[in-house]
Amino acid sequence: MEKKTSNLLLLTIFITVFIDLLGVGIIIPVLPSVFYADGAAFGIGTSESSVALYYGLLLACYPGMQLLGAPILGTLSDKYGRKPILTIALIGTLIGYSLFAYAIVIKSLPLLFFARLLPGFTGGNISIVMSAISDISTDDARTRNFGLVGLAFAVGFILGPTIGGVMADNTVVSWFNHSVPFIFTAGLTLVNIILVQFIFKETLKVKKQGKVNVLAGVFNIVKSFKIPNLRGIFSVVLLFSIGFTFYTQYFSVYLIEEFGWSEKEIGFLYGWVGIWLAITQGLIVRKLSFKYKPKFLLFRSMPIVALGVCLLLLPTVGWVFYLINPIIAIGIGITSPNLTTVVSEQAGPEQQGEILGINQSMQSLGNLIPAIIGGILASMGTIFPLIASGLFVIIAWLVYMKLFSADRKA
């Protein structure tokens, strides 16, 4: 593929991912507040254990359905192309965000759950985008191009949580509430759908006639542990995803419960994290990729994440979190694209959609497990999910060191 065409495709992919992840970022400070904040729509008159249970189950809806949907979308994108399947995935996301906002307005818990289940099933769009990037990337540029997704994630992380935190705070504007960020996100997703139709060019050159299996996500997990060159790295992906998800899903709860932070304050902190993610993905990762191999970098980046998460347990005043979270951001910013690259290297060009779909299944399982058991841990104390986060990241690093000890040199 010509360099000019490749760069244009990367730009359109970046815009698509940015808008999608901006929507994801917007809900980060809002979702915990729906249950835990004072006067929350689903927290009034509910026991602490019930709130923790509902919140955990709601968190489990999205990755649980994503576990089923992502590999199906990956297979369909190998068969019919990246563009049409990405469009379907985004339409599901649009409907989900719209229904979620309405569920908050009418205070319907069943609708709230359905509104997370639907976009969860169609939420495999990132694996489709990863496949598109792999379609147009040479081996030496794959990590840098995957880093662009991380950069889009980082920029979305800067703006998304800040926008979401502000839009959910009625002290900023009197009519702002918990439903407004979801309405805004639905609008962004609609814009994303339009952009995909007009500027996203199909990247799949050779279509693969694979069969669609509704239980492919479950079979993918079983399959990943049976293939010799996959079971090791996917074990690391699973363990690391569990650890990181405990952090992303329950750090906001910790800030609300232990420090009394508002949605706006949480949004500003995550915006700060996003700045460091952007610096890492946009500058540090690209420079490191020219000098070091992905397997080597992972030896250094994963313990950085573990260190940062463990340090979160120490502060007694809130402003210290502004010093600690950049450590986590830098570690994640380096780990994420390099881990995806190592996974991608295990497959040929015709299998990228399938392998990255399996990777998404493992990440979905990694998101699902903390959601299921995190509510139980949080009911015992909001510090326990953060302890679990640090432990799982450390275990992931130890497993990685044992698997790839021969690659410890640059």
C-alpha positions as a printed Julia matrix, in Angstrom:
410×3 Matrix{Float64}:
   0.0     0.0    0.0
   1.34    3.44  -0.94
   2.62    5.48   1.97
   0.25    8.4    1.26
  -2.77    6.12   1.16
  -1.6     4.31   4.29
  -1.17    7.59   6.19
  -4.67    8.73   5.15
  -6.16    5.47   6.38
  -4.29    5.79   9.66
  -5.67    9.31  10.05
  -9.26    8.2    9.45
  -8.78    5.26  11.83
  -7.39    7.65  14.46
 -10.42    9.95  14.14
 -12.81    7.0   14.36
 -11.13    5.58  17.47
 -10.83    9.02  19.06
 -14.55    9.77  18.81
 -15.44    6.27  20.01
 -13.09    6.41  23.0
 -14.08    9.97  23.8
 -17.54    8.52  24.44
 -16.03    5.78  26.6
 -14.03    8.36  28.54
 -17.07   10.54  29.14
 -18.86    7.84  31.15
 -15.88    6.93  33.39
 -16.57    9.46  36.17
 -20.35    9.22  35.7
 -21.14    5.51  35.91
 -19.99    5.05  39.55
 -21.89    8.18  40.55
 -25.14    6.71  39.25
 -24.96    4.34  42.24
 -22.52    5.8   44.78
 -22.87    9.6   44.76
 -25.16   11.43  47.19
 -28.66   11.48  45.72
 -27.74    8.94  43.02
 -30.66    7.68  40.93
 -30.13    4.04  41.95
 -28.48    4.5   45.33
 -31.26    6.08  47.37
 -32.79    3.71  49.93
 -30.48    0.88  48.88
 -28.07   -0.9   51.2
 -24.34   -0.57  50.6
 -24.02   -4.26  49.76
 -26.87   -4.02  47.23
 -25.33   -0.93  45.62
 -22.0    -2.74  45.29
 -23.77   -5.78  43.81
 -25.79   -3.75  41.27
 -22.75   -1.74  40.25
 -20.66   -4.89  39.78
 -23.37   -6.63  37.77
 -23.84   -3.56  35.58
 -20.11   -3.45  34.92
 -20.23   -7.15  34.03
 -22.9    -6.62  31.36
 -20.64   -4.91  28.84
 -17.59   -7.23  28.89
 -19.82  -10.28  29.26
 -21.62   -9.5   26.02
 -18.4    -8.28  24.42
 -16.93  -11.7   25.13
 -19.65  -13.15  22.88
 -19.81  -10.35  20.32
 -16.18   -9.37  19.65
 -15.03  -12.63  18.0
 -18.22  -12.76  15.95
 -17.55   -9.24  14.7
 -13.91  -10.14  14.08
 -14.9   -13.14  11.96
 -17.53  -11.11  10.09
 -14.98   -8.36   9.41
 -12.62  -10.98   7.9
 -15.52  -12.22   5.75
 -17.37   -9.06   4.71
 -14.84   -6.28   5.34
 -13.93   -3.91   8.15
 -16.17   -0.98   7.17
 -19.67   -2.55   7.16
 -19.12   -4.46  10.41
 -17.65   -1.4   12.12
 -20.77    0.53  11.1
 -23.05   -2.11  12.65
 -21.0    -2.06  15.86
 -21.3     1.71  16.14
 -25.08    1.63  15.56
 -25.4    -0.76  18.5
 -23.33    1.63  20.61
 -25.56    4.55  19.61
 -28.73    2.73  20.65
 -27.13    1.61  23.91
 -26.05    5.08  25.02
 -29.46    6.53  24.11
 -31.32    3.89  26.13
 -28.93    4.3   29.07
 -29.71    8.02  29.28
 -33.43    7.3   29.15
 -33.11    4.6   31.85
 -31.5     7.13  34.19
 -34.27    9.66  33.53
 -37.07    7.18  34.27
 -35.0     5.35  36.94
 -35.51    1.93  35.37
 -32.94   -0.57  36.59
 -33.91   -3.32  34.06
 -33.58   -0.89  31.14
 -30.28    0.3   32.55
 -28.93   -3.25  32.35
 -30.32   -3.85  28.85
 -28.73   -0.59  27.71
 -25.29   -1.98  28.66
 -25.91   -5.46  27.25
 -26.67   -4.25  23.7
 -23.57   -2.09  23.09
 -21.53   -4.75  24.87
 -22.37   -7.24  22.14
 -21.57   -4.75  19.38
 -18.62   -3.34  21.3
 -15.96   -5.29  19.42
 -15.23   -2.3   17.22
 -11.73   -1.86  18.63
 -10.75   -5.34  17.47
 -12.04   -4.4   14.0
  -9.95   -1.23  14.04
  -6.9    -3.21  15.2
  -7.44   -5.58  12.29
  -7.63   -2.64   9.89
  -4.35   -1.27  11.23
  -2.73   -4.68  10.88
  -4.01   -4.85   7.29
  -1.97   -1.8    6.3
   1.06   -2.14   8.6
   4.48   -3.56   7.88
   6.11   -5.62  10.61
   8.45   -2.84  11.73
   5.66   -0.24  11.84
   3.0    -2.33  13.57
   3.81   -1.24  17.13
   3.95    2.44  16.14
   0.61    2.16  14.34
  -1.01    0.31  17.24
   0.37    3.15  19.34
  -1.86    5.53  17.38
  -4.87    3.73  18.83
  -3.33    4.26  22.24
  -2.82    7.94  21.39
  -6.47    8.26  20.35
  -7.4     6.56  23.61
  -5.19    8.99  25.52
  -6.63   12.09  23.87
 -10.12   10.72  24.5
  -9.05   10.16  28.1
  -8.0    13.81  28.38
 -11.25   15.27  27.09
 -13.78   12.51  27.79
 -13.75   12.22  31.59
 -13.45   15.98  31.97
 -16.47   16.57  29.72
 -18.42   13.77  31.41
 -17.61   14.99  34.92
 -18.68   18.53  34.08
 -21.88   17.48  32.27
 -23.01   15.36  35.22
 -22.5    18.19  37.74
 -25.56   20.42  38.23
 -23.44   23.0   40.06
 -21.93   23.86  36.66
 -25.25   24.19  34.8
 -28.56   23.71  36.58
 -29.97   21.19  34.06
 -26.85   19.01  33.95
 -27.38   15.54  35.45
 -26.2    11.94  35.1
 -28.13   11.39  31.85
 -26.65   14.35  29.93
 -23.18   12.79  29.3
 -24.83    9.71  27.77
 -27.01   11.83  25.48
 -23.89   13.72  24.39
 -22.04   10.44  23.81
 -24.9     9.12  21.68
 -24.56   12.25  19.54
 -20.81   11.68  19.19
 -21.41    8.09  18.12
 -23.83    9.3   15.44
 -21.11   11.63  14.14
 -18.71    8.68  14.18
 -21.09    6.58  12.07
 -21.32    9.37   9.5
 -17.54    9.77   9.36
 -17.02    6.05   8.85
 -19.4     6.1    5.92
 -17.64    8.98   4.17
 -13.94    8.79   5.06
 -13.14    5.23   6.18
 -11.74    3.17   3.31
 -11.91   -0.6    3.27
  -8.56   -2.15   4.24
  -9.29   -5.86   3.85
  -7.67   -7.18   0.66
  -8.41  -10.9    0.91
 -11.71  -11.99   2.41
 -11.82  -15.14   4.52
 -14.85  -17.44   4.43
 -14.98  -18.26   8.13
 -18.0   -19.66   9.94
 -19.75  -17.56  12.56
 -20.25  -19.23  15.93
 -22.25  -17.51  18.64
 -20.12  -19.21  21.29
 -16.88  -18.31  19.55
 -15.83  -16.11  22.47
 -16.0   -19.01  24.89
 -14.29  -21.35  22.4
 -11.63  -18.68  21.78
 -10.66  -18.72  25.43
 -10.41  -22.51  25.42
  -8.56  -22.42  22.09
  -6.09  -19.78  23.26
  -4.84  -22.1   26.0
  -4.46  -25.06  23.63
  -2.25  -23.39  21.0
   1.39  -23.53  22.16
   2.45  -20.16  20.77
  -0.66  -18.43  22.15
  -1.39  -19.85  25.59
   1.51  -18.07  27.26
   0.95  -14.57  25.91
  -2.82  -14.8   26.33
  -2.35  -15.8   29.97
  -0.44  -12.55  30.38
  -3.17  -10.61  28.52
  -5.84  -12.07  30.8
  -3.99  -11.45  34.06
  -2.95   -7.94  33.09
  -6.48   -7.09  31.91
  -7.93   -8.26  35.23
  -5.48   -6.1   37.17
  -5.94   -3.0   35.04
  -9.74   -3.38  35.03
  -9.89   -3.44  38.82
  -8.16   -0.05  38.68
 -10.37    1.51  36.0
 -13.66    0.2   37.41
 -13.12    0.87  41.11
 -10.68    3.76  41.49
 -13.54    6.22  40.96
 -15.58    4.4   43.6
 -12.62    4.68  45.97
 -12.4     8.44  45.35
 -16.14    8.91  45.93
 -16.38    6.78  49.05
 -13.08    7.6   50.78
 -12.41   11.18  49.66
 -15.88   12.48  48.76
 -14.87   13.49  45.24
 -17.5    14.78  42.81
 -17.88   13.7   39.19
 -16.15   16.9   38.1
 -13.13   16.27  40.33
 -12.83   12.69  39.11
 -13.13   13.89  35.53
 -10.29   16.37  35.94
  -8.04   13.7   37.46
  -8.68   11.29  34.59
  -8.05   14.15  32.18
  -4.63   14.55  33.81
  -4.05   10.81  33.35
  -5.01   11.22  29.7
  -2.36   13.91  29.19
   0.32   11.49  30.35
  -1.12    8.71  28.21
  -0.97   11.03  25.2
   2.65   11.96  25.93
   3.54    8.28  26.28
   1.66    7.02  23.22
   2.45    9.97  20.98
   6.12   10.44  21.87
   7.69    7.85  24.16
   6.29    4.7   22.5
   7.24    5.81  19.0
  10.81    6.61  20.05
  11.2     3.39  22.02
   9.86    1.29  19.12
  12.81    2.32  16.93
  15.32    1.11  19.52
  13.75   -1.73  21.48
  11.69   -4.8   20.65
   8.15   -5.1   22.09
   9.02   -8.19  24.16
  11.9    -6.32  25.81
   9.82   -3.24  26.66
   7.15   -5.29  28.42
   9.71   -6.43  30.99
  10.02   -2.79  32.1
   6.53   -1.38  31.58
   4.37   -3.87  33.51
   6.16   -3.41  36.86
   5.74    0.37  36.4
   1.95   -0.17  36.31
   2.08   -2.41  39.38
   4.14    0.15  41.29
   1.72    2.96  40.45
  -1.37    0.99  41.47
   0.21   -0.03  44.79
   1.12    3.59  45.52
  -2.58    4.54  45.24
  -3.14    2.87  48.6
  -0.91    5.34  50.47
  -2.29    8.92  50.12
  -4.4    10.53  52.83
  -4.99   13.72  50.83
  -6.44   13.8   47.33
  -3.91   15.99  45.51
  -1.25   13.25  45.84
  -3.17   11.21  43.25
  -2.07   13.78  40.67
   1.51   12.69  41.36
   0.87    8.94  41.34
  -1.44    8.39  38.36
   1.09    9.55  35.72
   3.21    6.55  36.74
   0.29    4.25  35.88
  -0.38    6.16  32.64
   3.21    5.8   31.44
   3.25    2.07  32.25
  -0.07    1.45  30.51
   0.91    3.62  27.55
   3.97    1.47  26.9
   2.42   -1.89  27.77
  -0.79   -1.74  25.74
   0.52   -1.37  22.14
   3.51   -3.62  22.72
   1.37   -6.39  24.21
  -0.99   -6.14  21.22
   2.01   -6.33  18.88
   3.32   -9.49  20.53
  -0.14  -11.05  20.12
  -0.41   -9.91  16.5
   3.0   -11.39  15.67
   1.65  -14.85  16.43
  -0.57  -14.88  13.33
  -0.3   -14.47   9.58
  -2.0   -11.67   7.58
  -5.06  -13.82   6.84
  -5.64  -14.53  10.56
  -5.33  -11.04  12.01
  -9.06  -10.59  12.52
  -9.37  -13.98  14.22
  -6.31  -13.61  16.47
  -7.13  -10.05  17.49
 -10.7   -11.21  18.07
  -9.35  -13.86  20.46
  -7.25  -11.14  22.08
 -10.4    -9.07  22.54
 -12.13  -12.1   24.07
  -9.34  -12.43  26.63
  -9.55   -8.73  27.44
 -13.32   -9.02  27.77
 -12.88  -11.9   30.18
 -10.33   -9.75  32.0
 -12.97   -7.01  32.25
 -15.7    -9.44  33.29
 -13.94  -11.11  36.22
 -13.32   -7.89  38.22
 -16.9    -6.79  37.58
 -18.24  -10.03  39.03
 -16.04  -10.24  42.12
 -15.27   -6.53  42.47
 -18.69   -5.79  43.92
 -18.07   -8.34  46.66
 -14.62   -6.88  47.39
 -15.97   -3.31  47.36
 -18.7    -4.23  49.84
 -15.91   -5.28  52.22
 -14.05   -2.02  51.63
 -13.29    0.08  48.55
  -9.57   -0.4   49.05
  -9.74   -4.14  48.29
 -10.34   -3.85  44.51
  -7.21   -1.68  44.28
  -5.21   -4.27  46.22
  -6.46   -6.92  43.78
  -5.44   -4.66  40.88
  -1.83   -4.45  42.01
  -1.62   -8.19  42.72
  -2.9    -9.27  39.31
  -0.56   -6.9   37.44
   2.38   -8.25  39.43
   1.35  -11.85  38.67
   1.03  -10.99  34.95
   4.55   -9.58  34.99
   5.96  -12.65  36.75
   4.32  -14.99  34.23
   5.65  -12.86  31.37
   9.19  -12.95  32.77
   9.06  -16.76  32.97
   7.7   -17.11  29.42
  10.06  -14.72  27.65
  13.21  -14.81  29.74
  15.27  -15.24  26.55
  14.07  -11.84  25.27
  15.15   -9.78  28.28
  17.95   -8.18  26.29
  17.14   -5.24  24.0
